[in-house]
Amino acid sequence: MPYEIKEQKVLVTGGAGFIGSNLIDSLLLNDNTVVCLDNFSTGNIGNLEDAKKNSNFTLLEGDIRDRETCMKAVAGCEYVFHQAALGSVPRSIADPITSTEVNILGFVNLLFAAKEAGVKRFVYAASSSTYGDHQALPKVEHVIGNSLSPYAITKYVDELFAKNFSDIYGIETVGLRYFNVFGRRQDPDGAYAAVIPRFVSNLIQHQSPYINGDGSNSRDFTYIDNVIQANLLAAAVPSIVFKERLKEYQSSTAGVPEVIKEAAISEVFNVAFGARTSLNELAVAIKKGLTPYDKAISQVEFQYGPNRAGDVAHSMASIHKGKMVLGYNPQYSFKAGLNEACAWYWEKMK
Ligand SMILES: NC(=O)c1ccc[n+]([C@@H]2O[C@H](COP(=O)([O-])OP(=O)(O)OC[C@H]3O[C@@H](n4cnc5c(N)ncnc54)[C@H](O)[C@@H]3O)[C@@H](O)[C@H]2O)c1
């Protein structure tokens, strides 16, 4: 990569989770000193097995809802990668209060701590759910609809806080709107498991996976390694280059609002592959991906049920802005990523 984060001290929140733990492994490979803050509410210590063997790694068990903990975690760090949150639309519908406390109050605690500590850039996990009920495809960053769930609201409010902190305090913030991330270490268990690990786990056990709706809903499924690349670039692109490229993007793209002047960087980017796959296509692809390991999987049927509240029908990103400004260049298509994921889950669960 042209720009890299190397030999820096960084904080990864939510580092015991799916995305955070993969990010930590990449950062450690580049000789960074990594602090991980996690309360293990959905994360798993097993995800940190490799990291714990590295002397550049420190684990801090704590909650982002506690301001002192955030201050302690961020001390001396140049970059923050904020991944900790309670994911899942259905979880936020079942318990909007806890999702709000963690995803908004926790976010502001950490952003405040980062600004107090003088971090160079605050990179955070935003979400494609922010597009809400807006129908247009592909999704472009500056056009969003109304939020469809408490989770989506929390993620949008985070973007507002990030922008506001940049305007007021001058801290650089970059939000990455992830689109249905999948891959190694994503948890297949529990009521709020994401669709790919849930289907894979069901099929390996010869159980019929359950599709919400008629299977025509579609998503821009994004392999984890693309997401790691986006995070590293979001932190590494130097401010001056970032601003120049952003100006080029803004002047070359219809409808993008203001041209930044001397304001601190505060931008959001779609992180996706830029294609979409229906749930029916996903079901067929996963069966195909697992059948080489166990032929009986080809016989397992899917079941269908009603649509879920809060779900959007279709989602697909434009990744033009990330390509232009960050130099984002996703290496894994949905199919290539799915083959990697199937191999990993089979090895783990067989
Ligand atoms: N996976 C996706 O498809 C996806 C899509 C859009 C956005 N995101 C966002 O990406 C981030 C990472 O998601 P993930 O899929 O790795 O989820 P995950 O559940 O695997 O990881 C989240 C981590 O945050 C930790 N955490 C939760 N509450 C905490 C708290 N109060 N204090 C400290 N740590 C806490 C959890 O223990 C867990 O380790 C989240 O912000 C999520 O909202 C994920």
PDBQT file of the ligand as one rigid body, heavy atoms in Angstrom, charges set to zero:
ROOT
HETATM    1  N1  LIG A 401     -20.189  -6.858  10.787  1.00  0.00    +0.000 N 
HETATM    2  C1  LIG A 401     -20.837  -6.041   9.981  1.00  0.00    +0.000 C 
HETATM    3  O1  LIG A 401     -21.356  -6.448   8.936  1.00  0.00    +0.000 OA
HETATM    4  C2  LIG A 401     -20.963  -4.582  10.300  1.00  0.00    +0.000 A 
HETATM    5  C3  LIG A 401     -21.676  -3.758   9.413  1.00  0.00    +0.000 A 
HETATM    6  C4  LIG A 401     -21.776  -2.394   9.710  1.00  0.00    +0.000 A 
HETATM    7  C5  LIG A 401     -21.152  -1.883  10.835  1.00  0.00    +0.000 A 
HETATM    8  N2  LIG A 401     -20.493  -2.720  11.688  1.00  0.00    +0.000 N 
HETATM    9  C6  LIG A 401     -19.858  -2.138  12.871  1.00  0.00    +0.000 C 
HETATM   10  O2  LIG A 401     -18.524  -2.610  12.945  1.00  0.00    +0.000 OA
HETATM   11  C7  LIG A 401     -18.110  -2.701  14.306  1.00  0.00    +0.000 C 
HETATM   12  C8  LIG A 401     -17.535  -4.067  14.602  1.00  0.00    +0.000 C 
HETATM   13  O3  LIG A 401     -18.547  -5.040  14.331  1.00  0.00    +0.000 OA
HETATM   14  P1  LIG A 401     -18.275  -6.604  14.434  1.00  0.00    +0.000 P 
HETATM   15  O4  LIG A 401     -19.062  -7.239  13.355  1.00  0.00    +0.000 OA
HETATM   16  O5  LIG A 401     -16.834  -6.877  14.557  1.00  0.00    +0.000 OA
HETATM   17  O6  LIG A 401     -19.027  -6.928  15.811  1.00  0.00    +0.000 OA
HETATM   18  P2  LIG A 401     -18.549  -7.782  17.077  1.00  0.00    +0.000 P 
HETATM   19  O7  LIG A 401     -19.766  -7.916  17.939  1.00  0.00    +0.000 OA
HETATM   20  O8  LIG A 401     -17.863  -9.027  16.635  1.00  0.00    +0.000 OA
HETATM   21  O9  LIG A 401     -17.486  -6.818  17.750  1.00  0.00    +0.000 OA
HETATM   22  C9  LIG A 401     -17.843  -5.754  18.582  1.00  0.00    +0.000 C 
HETATM   23  C10 LIG A 401     -16.893  -5.758  19.756  1.00  0.00    +0.000 C 
HETATM   24  O10 LIG A 401     -17.193  -4.641  20.607  1.00  0.00    +0.000 OA
HETATM   25  C11 LIG A 401     -17.163  -5.080  21.964  1.00  0.00    +0.000 C 
HETATM   26  N3  LIG A 401     -18.033  -4.207  22.759  1.00  0.00    +0.000 N 
HETATM   27  C12 LIG A 401     -19.386  -4.106  22.682  1.00  0.00    +0.000 A 
HETATM   28  N4  LIG A 401     -19.841  -3.247  23.611  1.00  0.00    +0.000 NA
HETATM   29  C13 LIG A 401     -18.749  -2.772  24.263  1.00  0.00    +0.000 A 
HETATM   30  C14 LIG A 401     -18.568  -1.862  25.331  1.00  0.00    +0.000 A 
HETATM   31  N5  LIG A 401     -19.639  -1.279  25.911  1.00  0.00    +0.000 N 
HETATM   32  N6  LIG A 401     -17.332  -1.599  25.757  1.00  0.00    +0.000 NA
HETATM   33  C15 LIG A 401     -16.257  -2.220  25.187  1.00  0.00    +0.000 A 
HETATM   34  N7  LIG A 401     -16.367  -3.105  24.184  1.00  0.00    +0.000 NA
HETATM   35  C16 LIG A 401     -17.594  -3.382  23.725  1.00  0.00    +0.000 A 
HETATM   36  C17 LIG A 401     -17.673  -6.497  21.914  1.00  0.00    +0.000 C 
HETATM   37  O11 LIG A 401     -17.333  -7.278  23.058  1.00  0.00    +0.000 OA
HETATM   38  C18 LIG A 401     -17.018  -7.017  20.632  1.00  0.00    +0.000 C 
HETATM   39  O12 LIG A 401     -15.751  -7.570  20.891  1.00  0.00    +0.000 OA
HETATM   40  C19 LIG A 401     -19.329  -2.313  15.127  1.00  0.00    +0.000 C 
HETATM   41  O13 LIG A 401     -19.239  -0.939  15.427  1.00  0.00    +0.000 OA
HETATM   42  C20 LIG A 401     -20.488  -2.551  14.185  1.00  0.00    +0.000 C 
HETATM   43  O14 LIG A 401     -21.610  -1.757  14.496  1.00  0.00    +0.000 OA
HETATM   44  C21 LIG A 401     -20.372  -4.050  11.442  1.00  0.00    +0.000 A 
ENDROOT
TORSDOF 0
